[in-house]
Amino acid sequence: MADKTVTGARVQVMIDNPATNSSSVIGIFDRASYSSSLGIQEVNLMGRYTAAETVYTHADLVDIRMSGYRVVDHGAHADGAFPKIGDLMNFPNLTCVFLDRPTGKKLATIRDVKPKTYSQEVSSRNLCTLSLDYVGIMVDDEDDSNPSAEGTDATTLPV
């Protein structure tokens, strides 16, 4: 039985790309992170020094950052699923999955992901690195407990 504590050697990052109808584990990364935050606003009332309460106002986009080594034929467009300029109008949303190799469990699934920024660094006496940034709308962890509660009413964009 595998240990329960997750290490970097256990985690793989996979990108589901409907544009190419493929799901592939990306093997060039040595670092990957994501963060999700909620907007909170305090309710301040006249005559008080402290807030009366705090309320959630929104969920921010999920920020995803990956970096690794630049390998020939495995750049931002090839492996990172970054769209080319001519494909921007019709580029579909991606799904980014952080996988646990020993158990096969999805540690995180980030939905409705769009590639945002990529950069490459070259310097003497060092390996060439590649950094990729994405944004997504929602993240689920291994218990899949974050279904969208938005519905299909007036709060949904028309088709």
N, CA, C and O of each residue as an XYZ file, in Angstrom:
636
protein
N       0.837     -1.182      0.000
C       0.000      0.000      0.000
C       0.886      1.251      0.000
O       1.879      1.315      0.726
N       0.531      2.214     -0.795
C       1.299      3.451     -0.905
C       1.108      4.312      0.339
O       0.058      4.281      0.981
N       2.146      5.080      0.665
C       2.022      6.051      1.748
C       0.908      7.034      1.407
O       0.585      7.243      0.238
N       0.332      7.629      2.435
C      -0.752      8.590      2.205
C      -0.247     10.005      1.963
O      -0.958     10.832      1.392
N       0.976     10.285      2.394
C       1.522     11.622      2.228
C       1.983     11.806      0.790
O       2.740     10.997      0.253
N       1.511     12.885      0.181
C       1.805     13.147     -1.229
C       3.162     13.835     -1.349
O       3.469     14.752     -0.588
N       3.959     13.393     -2.294
C       5.241     14.020     -2.609
C       5.255     14.388     -4.084
O       4.407     13.938     -4.854
N       6.218     15.203     -4.467
C       6.312     15.614     -5.860
C       6.537     14.463     -6.820
O       6.099     14.524     -7.968
N       7.210     13.418     -6.373
C       7.466     12.270     -7.243
C       6.185     11.493     -7.539
O       6.134     10.724     -8.498
N       5.167     11.686     -6.734
C       3.903     10.971     -6.925
C       2.957     11.674     -7.883
O       2.101     11.030     -8.489
N       3.098     12.974     -8.027
C       2.084     13.761     -8.729
C       2.410     13.907    -10.213
O       3.549     14.174    -10.597
N       1.389     13.727    -11.023
C       1.479     13.991    -12.451
C       0.427     15.038    -12.799
O      -0.619     15.109    -12.153
N       0.700     15.844    -13.813
C      -0.247     16.843    -14.273
C      -0.732     16.434    -15.654
O       0.059     16.134    -16.548
N      -2.064     16.429    -15.808
C      -2.670     16.027    -17.073
C      -3.546     17.168    -17.578
O      -4.229     17.828    -16.795
N      -3.526     17.395    -18.876
C      -4.392     18.395    -19.488
C      -5.313     17.686    -20.472
O      -4.859     16.989    -21.379
N      -6.624     17.878    -20.275
C      -7.633     17.398    -21.221
C      -7.883     18.516    -22.215
O      -8.289     19.612    -21.829
N      -7.646     18.250    -23.487
C      -7.780     19.267    -24.518
C      -8.819     18.831    -25.544
O      -8.523     17.993    -26.395
N     -10.040     19.385    -25.480
C     -11.067     19.007    -26.454
C     -10.723     19.410    -27.885
O     -11.238     18.815    -28.832
N      -9.860     20.410    -28.057
C      -9.487     20.843    -29.411
C      -8.769     19.729    -30.163
O      -8.937     19.576    -31.373
N      -7.963     18.947    -29.436
C      -7.244     17.845    -30.061
C      -7.840     16.494    -29.668
O      -7.344     15.442    -30.072
N      -8.911     16.541    -28.873
C      -9.572     15.326    -28.380
C      -8.574     14.401    -27.688
O      -8.541     13.195    -27.931
N      -7.751     15.011    -26.808
C      -6.722     14.211    -26.138
C      -6.601     14.577    -24.665
O      -6.881     15.704    -24.255
N      -6.185     13.607    -23.898
C      -5.808     13.795    -22.494
C      -4.405     13.243    -22.360
O      -4.152     12.080    -22.672
N      -3.492     14.085    -21.892
C      -2.137     13.576    -21.793
C      -1.453     14.099    -20.544
O      -1.652     15.242    -20.134
N      -0.643     13.238    -19.951
C       0.185     13.628    -18.826
C       1.370     14.404    -19.385
O       2.040     13.956    -20.315
N       1.617     15.569    -18.805
C       2.683     16.433    -19.279
C       3.914     16.162    -18.437
O       3.881     16.370    -17.224
N       4.993     15.705    -19.039
C       6.160     15.251    -18.297
C       7.306     16.225    -18.198
O       8.390     15.843    -17.759
N       7.108     17.484    -18.593
C       8.228     18.428    -18.584
C       8.269     19.291    -17.335
O       9.209     20.068    -17.171
N       7.288     19.187    -16.447
C       7.204     20.090    -15.303
C       7.983     19.582    -14.101
O       8.008     18.383    -13.825
N       8.617     20.506    -13.388
C       9.239     20.162    -12.113
C       8.530     20.870    -10.962
O       8.860     20.659     -9.795
N       7.558     21.707    -11.298
C       6.831     22.451    -10.276
C       5.447     22.803    -10.824
O       5.324     23.236    -11.969
N       4.423     22.620    -10.018
C       3.066     22.994    -10.408
C       2.300     23.414     -9.160
O       2.443     22.811     -8.097
N       1.496     24.443     -9.301
C       0.699     24.898     -8.165
C      -0.615     25.470     -8.666
O      -0.740     25.874     -9.822
N      -1.585     25.493     -7.773
C      -2.838     26.173     -8.069
C      -3.329     26.826     -6.794
O      -3.016     26.379     -5.691
N      -4.101     27.889     -6.954
C      -4.670     28.550     -5.795
C      -6.079     29.013     -6.125
O      -6.380     29.428     -7.244
N      -6.918     28.928     -5.128
C      -8.319     29.317     -5.266
C      -8.671     30.191     -4.072
O      -8.337     29.855     -2.936
N      -9.330     31.289     -4.316
C      -9.699     32.156     -3.199
C     -11.123     32.668     -3.355
O     -11.680     32.706     -4.452
N     -11.681     33.052     -2.249
C     -13.035     33.577     -2.198
C     -12.990     35.042     -1.815
O     -12.189     35.444     -0.971
N     -13.851     35.845     -2.433
C     -13.934     37.252     -2.081
C     -14.816     37.428     -0.852
O     -15.922     36.892     -0.781
N     -14.312     38.180      0.103
C     -15.052     38.442      1.334
C     -15.067     39.949      1.551
O     -14.051     40.624      1.391
N     -16.228     40.459      1.916
C     -16.319     41.878      2.206
C     -16.889     42.068      3.601
O     -17.805     41.364      4.027
N     -16.320     43.040      4.296
C     -16.842     43.310      5.633
C     -18.014     44.275      5.542
O     -18.086     45.113      4.644
N     -18.918     44.139      6.483
C     -20.066     45.037      6.594
C     -19.742     46.008      7.729
O     -19.728     45.633      8.902
N     -19.484     47.257      7.358
C     -19.123     48.278      8.343
C     -20.310     49.198      8.577
O     -20.926     49.695      7.634
N     -20.619     49.416      9.840
C     -21.754     50.253     10.207
C     -21.263     51.485     10.961
O     -20.282     51.434     11.703
N     -21.957     52.571     10.756
C     -21.647     53.792     11.501
C     -21.767     53.509     12.996
O     -22.656     52.773     13.424
N     -20.881     54.087     13.775
C     -20.937     53.928     15.218
C     -20.207     52.699     15.739
O     -20.216     52.449     16.944
N     -19.563     51.911     14.845
C     -18.815     50.732     15.274
C     -17.363     50.874     14.851
O     -17.059     51.446     13.804
N     -16.475     50.349     15.675
C     -15.059     50.292     15.313
C     -14.727     49.023     14.540
O     -13.749     48.984     13.794
N     -15.528     48.001     14.714
C     -15.279     46.713     14.058
C     -16.397     46.421     13.067
O     -17.464     47.034     13.105
N     -16.130     45.487     12.196
C     -17.151     45.076     11.228
C     -18.298     44.366     11.946
O     -18.086     43.668     12.938
N     -19.509     44.551     11.434
C     -20.678     43.873     12.000
C     -20.682     42.405     11.590
O     -21.107     41.542     12.358
N     -20.210     42.125     10.383
C     -20.087     40.754      9.895
C     -19.241     40.764      8.628
O     -18.898     41.826      8.107
N     -18.912     39.591      8.143
C     -18.268     39.445      6.842
C     -19.139     38.546      5.987
O     -19.771     37.616      6.489
N     -19.169     38.830      4.680
C     -19.994     38.042      3.768
C     -19.180     37.675      2.531
O     -18.342     38.450      2.069
N     -19.440     36.483      2.003
C     -18.823     36.089      0.745
C     -19.484     36.851     -0.391
O     -20.708     36.978     -0.433
N     -18.678     37.356     -1.306
C     -19.219     38.098     -2.433
C     -18.971     37.411     -3.777
O     -19.696     37.660     -4.740
N     -17.948     36.543     -3.849
C     -17.653     35.892     -5.123
C     -16.547     34.848     -4.950
O     -15.877     34.779     -3.920
N     -16.389     34.054     -5.980
C     -15.245     33.141     -6.060
C     -14.329     33.663     -7.154
O     -14.765     33.881     -8.284
N     -13.057     33.865     -6.818
C     -12.084     34.321     -7.809
C     -11.732     33.183     -8.755
O     -12.031     32.020     -8.482
N     -11.098     33.525     -9.861
C     -10.594     32.513    -10.770
C      -9.517     31.680    -10.078
O      -8.825     32.167     -9.184
N      -9.384     30.445    -10.490
C      -8.339     29.566     -9.975
C      -7.068     29.853    -10.774
O      -7.073     29.763    -12.002
N      -5.999     30.190    -10.095
C      -4.714     30.447    -10.753
C      -3.892     29.165    -10.755
O      -3.750     28.504     -9.726
N      -3.350     28.819    -11.925
C      -2.533     27.618    -12.080
C      -1.189     28.057    -12.650
O      -1.131     28.823    -13.613
N      -0.116     27.567    -12.049
C       1.230     27.897    -12.542
C       2.054     26.630    -12.602
O       2.129     25.873    -11.634
N       2.667     26.409    -13.745
C       3.528     25.246    -13.927
C       4.853     25.705    -14.512
O       4.895     26.608    -15.347
N       5.918     25.085    -14.074
C       7.215     25.398    -14.654
C       8.022     24.118    -14.764
O       7.835     23.166    -14.007
N       8.907     24.128    -15.715
C       9.711     22.943    -15.939
C      10.826     23.227    -16.910
O      11.248     24.369    -17.093
N      11.291     22.176    -17.524
C      12.425     22.271    -18.420
C      11.943     22.319    -19.855
O      11.012     21.612    -20.240
N      12.591     23.164    -20.638
C      12.236     23.282    -22.052
C      12.853     22.112    -22.791
O      14.072     21.940    -22.798
N      12.008     21.312    -23.412
C      12.434     20.151    -24.181
C      12.016     20.400    -25.631
O      10.886     20.817    -25.883
N      12.901     20.152    -26.568
C      12.599     20.357    -27.981
C      11.353     19.554    -28.363
O      11.218     18.391    -27.980
N      10.457     20.169    -29.108
C       9.182     19.595    -29.565
C       8.164     19.427    -28.445
O       7.157     18.746    -28.640
N       8.391     20.024    -27.279
C       7.452     19.928    -26.158
C       7.276     21.294    -25.507
O       7.480     21.448    -24.302
N       6.901     22.275    -26.303
C       6.768     23.641    -25.809
C       5.358     23.973    -25.364
O       4.533     23.087    -25.142
N       5.095     25.269    -25.237
C       3.815     25.755    -24.727
C       2.637     25.360    -25.619
O       1.565     25.024    -25.118
N       2.832     25.400    -26.926
C       1.735     25.043    -27.837
C       1.576     23.535    -27.945
O       0.453     23.032    -27.978
N       2.677     22.813    -28.000
C       2.611     21.358    -28.177
C       2.092     20.661    -26.921
O       1.067     19.981    -26.979
N       2.768     20.812    -25.804
C       2.379     20.116    -24.580
C       1.516     20.974    -23.666
O       0.653     20.450    -22.961
N       1.734     22.274    -23.668
C       1.011     23.153    -22.756
C      -0.377     23.535    -23.209
O      -1.096     24.213    -22.475
N      -0.777     23.118    -24.402
C      -2.116     23.369    -24.958
C      -2.425     24.858    -25.097
O      -3.581     25.265    -24.982
N      -1.397     25.671    -25.344
C      -1.649     27.083    -25.592
C      -2.157     27.252    -27.022
O      -1.615     26.651    -27.949
N      -3.196     28.069    -27.202
C      -3.728     28.259    -28.554
C      -2.805     29.134    -29.390
O      -2.070     29.974    -28.871
N      -2.862     28.916    -30.679
C      -2.190     29.814    -31.606
C      -3.146     30.986    -31.860
O      -4.352     30.852    -31.650
N      -2.636     32.097    -32.296
C      -3.442     33.306    -32.469
C      -4.681     33.048    -33.328
O      -5.767     33.530    -33.007
N      -4.529     32.303    -34.402
C      -5.654     32.020    -35.287
C      -6.734     31.157    -34.662
O      -7.838     31.074    -35.200
N      -6.448     30.514    -33.544
C      -7.421     29.629    -32.894
C      -8.121     30.270    -31.701
O      -8.958     29.623    -31.071
N      -7.806     31.514    -31.375
C      -8.345     32.133    -30.160
C      -9.869     32.209    -30.132
O     -10.472     31.988    -29.082
N     -10.494     32.511    -31.242
C     -11.957     32.685    -31.267
C     -12.712     31.410    -30.927
O     -13.790     31.467    -30.336
N     -12.165     30.274    -31.290
C     -12.884     29.014    -31.105
C     -12.166     28.038    -30.183
O     -12.460     26.843    -30.196
N     -11.234     28.532    -29.388
C     -10.468     27.633    -28.526
C     -11.335     27.177    -27.355
O     -11.889     28.009    -26.637
N     -11.458     25.867    -27.156
C     -12.335     25.363    -26.089
C     -11.667     25.463    -24.709
O     -10.449     25.608    -24.597
N     -12.493     25.381    -23.677
C     -11.965     25.319    -22.319
C     -11.265     23.986    -22.102
O     -11.690     22.954    -22.621
N     -10.187     24.023    -21.327
C      -9.429     22.829    -20.981
C      -9.821     22.366    -19.584
O     -10.524     23.071    -18.859
N      -9.362     21.183    -19.217
C      -9.457     20.684    -17.847
C      -8.047     20.302    -17.430
O      -7.334     19.627    -18.172
N      -7.650     20.730    -16.248
C      -6.321     20.411    -15.718
C      -6.509     19.507    -14.509
O      -7.280     19.822    -13.603
N      -5.798     18.379    -14.498
C      -5.948     17.389    -13.432
C      -4.595     17.110    -12.802
O      -3.615     16.868    -13.506
N      -4.538     17.143    -11.471
C      -3.364     16.734    -10.717
C      -3.642     15.307    -10.243
O      -4.580     15.075     -9.480
N      -2.825     14.351    -10.695
C      -3.037     12.925    -10.415
C      -2.034     12.390     -9.407
O      -0.879     12.817     -9.380
N      -2.483     11.446     -8.574
C      -1.605     10.714     -7.666
C      -1.249      9.399     -8.349
O      -2.122      8.554     -8.550
N       0.020      9.211     -8.709
C       0.435      8.018     -9.471
C       0.126      6.701     -8.774
O      -0.445      5.819     -9.415
N       0.468      6.510     -7.493
C       0.251      5.188     -6.882
C      -1.216      4.785     -6.777
O      -1.554      3.615     -6.958
N      -2.092      5.754     -6.484
C      -3.504      5.411     -6.278
C      -4.371      5.673     -7.498
O      -5.469      5.129     -7.607
N      -3.884      6.508     -8.425
C      -4.687      6.865     -9.585
C      -5.761      7.896     -9.277
O      -6.555      8.238    -10.153
N      -5.797      8.396     -8.047
C      -6.824      9.362     -7.660
C      -6.503     10.745     -8.219
O      -5.343     11.118     -8.393
N      -7.564     11.483     -8.491
C      -7.419     12.871     -8.907
C      -7.318     13.726     -7.648
O      -8.281     13.832     -6.889
N      -6.169     14.329     -7.429
C      -5.982     15.199     -6.272
C      -6.699     16.526     -6.461
O      -7.190     17.118     -5.500
N      -6.755     16.987     -7.693
C      -7.465     18.225     -8.017
C      -7.881     18.176     -9.479
O      -7.131     17.714    -10.338
N      -9.080     18.657     -9.744
C      -9.569     18.824    -11.107
C     -10.005     20.272    -11.248
O     -10.903     20.728    -10.541
N      -9.372     20.990    -12.154
C      -9.692     22.394    -12.370
C     -10.422     22.489    -13.694
O      -9.908     22.082    -14.736
N     -11.631     23.033    -13.638
C     -12.508     23.060    -14.808
C     -12.508     24.424    -15.499
O     -12.175     25.450    -14.905
N     -12.890     24.396    -16.761
C     -13.015     25.612    -17.572
C     -11.728     26.426    -17.548
O     -11.729     27.611    -17.214
N     -10.634     25.767    -17.908
C      -9.290     26.356    -17.862
C      -8.958     27.010    -19.203
O      -9.251     26.470    -20.270
N      -8.344     28.177    -19.116
C      -7.829     28.866    -20.293
C      -6.340     29.155    -20.085
O      -5.949     29.638    -19.023
N      -5.514     28.867    -21.081
C      -4.103     29.256    -21.019
C      -4.001     30.780    -20.989
O      -4.753     31.467    -21.679
N      -3.076     31.305    -20.196
C      -2.976     32.750    -20.027
C      -1.616     33.308    -20.445
O      -1.557     34.215    -21.275
N      -0.534     32.790    -19.893
C       0.799     33.342    -20.140
C       1.820     32.216    -20.218
O       1.730     31.233    -19.482
N       2.781     32.364    -21.104
C       3.926     31.454    -21.038
C       5.208     32.243    -21.253
O       5.232     33.251    -21.960
N       6.256     31.767    -20.633
C       7.550     32.418    -20.789
C       8.643     31.358    -20.778
O       8.475     30.263    -20.241
N       9.748     31.714    -21.379
C      10.879     30.807    -21.457
C      12.114     31.576    -21.030
O      12.283     32.741    -21.392
N      12.976     30.928    -20.262
C      14.202     31.584    -19.824
C      15.401     30.775    -20.280
O      15.466     29.559    -20.096
N      16.337     31.473    -20.875
C      17.573     30.865    -21.341
C      18.729     31.624    -20.715
O      18.770     32.853    -20.766
N      19.667     30.899    -20.127
C      20.858     31.543    -19.579
C      22.033     30.581    -19.684
O      21.863     29.364    -19.759
N      23.216     31.156    -19.688
C      24.400     30.305    -19.804
C      24.563     29.445    -18.560
O      24.232     29.861    -17.449
N      25.068     28.262    -18.762
C      25.382     27.319    -17.684
C      24.155     26.881    -16.882
O      24.277     26.462    -15.731
N      22.978     26.980    -17.492
C      21.743     26.535    -16.845
C      20.857     25.838    -17.860
O      21.009     26.015    -19.069
N      19.934     25.046    -17.348
C      18.939     24.440    -18.218
C      17.924     25.506    -18.616
O      17.627     26.415    -17.841
N      17.405     25.388    -19.811
C      16.364     26.295    -20.278
C      15.055     25.923    -19.579
O      14.702     24.746    -19.501
N      14.338     26.928    -19.073
C      13.096     26.668    -18.357
C      11.903     27.247    -19.102
O      12.036     28.164    -19.912
N      10.743     26.691    -18.808
C       9.482     27.097    -19.407
C       8.476     27.269    -18.283
O       8.342     26.388    -17.434
N       7.767     28.393    -18.265
C       6.724     28.641    -17.269
C       5.402     28.863    -17.989
O       5.335     29.592    -18.979
N       4.358     28.229    -17.482
C       3.030     28.318    -18.080
C       2.026     28.721    -17.004
O       2.018     28.148    -15.914
N       1.177     29.708    -17.309
C       0.134     30.140    -16.392
C      -1.229     29.946    -17.054
O      -1.410     30.198    -18.246
N      -2.168     29.494    -16.248
C      -3.540     29.262    -16.702
C      -4.492     29.855    -15.672
O      -4.097     30.129    -14.539
N      -5.741     30.052    -16.066
C      -6.808     30.370    -15.115
C      -7.966     29.422    -15.370
O      -8.240     29.045    -16.509
N      -8.642     29.041    -14.294
C      -9.810     28.177    -14.389
C     -10.951     28.767    -13.582
O     -10.759     29.728    -12.837
N     -12.127     28.200    -13.726
C     -13.294     28.739    -13.025
C     -13.516     28.053    -11.684
O     -13.886     28.716    -10.715
N     -13.299     26.740    -11.604
C     -13.594     26.043    -10.355
C     -12.658     24.866    -10.170
O     -12.242     24.238    -11.143
N     -12.321     24.563     -8.910
C     -11.452     23.434     -8.595
C     -12.193     22.466     -7.684
O     -12.885     22.873     -6.751
N     -12.038     21.191     -7.967
C     -12.559     20.124     -7.118
C     -11.363     19.345     -6.595
O     -10.386     19.150     -7.317
N     -11.432     18.892     -5.328
C     -10.388     17.998     -4.859
C     -10.898     16.565     -4.969
O     -11.902     16.316     -5.635
N     -10.216     15.621     -4.323
C     -10.540     14.212     -4.572
C     -11.928     13.781     -4.133
O     -12.379     12.705     -4.525
N     -12.622     14.580     -3.333
C     -13.981     14.165     -2.953
C     -15.054     14.728     -3.880
O     -16.242     14.499     -3.652
N     -14.655     15.463     -4.924
C     -15.595     16.019     -5.917
C     -16.773     16.724     -5.265
O     -17.913     16.574     -5.706
N     -16.502     17.492     -4.216
C     -17.586     18.101     -3.456
C     -17.883     19.536     -3.845
O     -18.449     20.278     -3.042
N     -17.524     19.950     -5.042
C     -17.698     21.348     -5.407
C     -18.519     21.497     -6.686
O     -18.067     22.138     -7.635
N     -19.727     20.909     -6.726
C     -20.516     21.053     -7.945
C     -20.944     22.502     -8.135
O     -21.129     23.236     -7.164
N     -21.098     22.901     -9.371
C     -21.526     24.265     -9.649
C     -22.979     24.427     -9.226
O     -23.835     23.618     -9.586
N     -23.246     25.466     -8.469
C     -24.608     25.743     -8.017
C     -25.221     26.874     -8.821
O     -26.233     27.444     -8.416
N     -24.622     27.204     -9.952
C     -25.068     28.358    -10.709
C     -26.382     28.123    -11.445
O     -27.147     29.066    -11.644
N     -26.659     26.892    -11.851
C     -27.928     26.624    -12.519
C     -27.971     27.104    -13.957
O     -26.964     27.533    -14.519
N     -29.141     27.024    -14.532
C     -29.338     27.445    -15.924
C     -30.495     28.424    -16.017
O     -31.362     28.285    -16.880
N     -30.515     29.405    -15.142
C     -31.576     30.391    -15.149
C     -31.049     31.698    -15.703
O     -30.159     31.684    -16.554
N     -31.567     32.821    -15.248
C     -31.169     34.122    -15.762
C     -29.719     34.469    -15.434
O     -29.192     35.443    -15.971
N     -29.061     33.698    -14.568
C     -27.662     33.989    -14.242
C     -26.699     33.275    -15.185
O     -25.485     33.342    -14.992
N     -27.218     32.600    -16.194
C     -26.400     31.875    -17.157
C     -26.375     32.646    -18.470
O     -27.397     33.174    -18.910
N     -25.202     32.707    -19.092
C     -25.119     33.360    -20.397
C     -25.954     32.600    -21.415
O     -25.966     31.369    -21.408
N     -26.657     33.318    -22.294
C     -27.456     32.620    -23.306
C     -26.588     31.894    -24.313
O     -25.438     32.270    -24.541
N     -27.132     30.868    -24.907
C     -26.408     30.073    -25.896
C     -26.545     30.714    -27.249
O     -26.008     30.204    -28.232
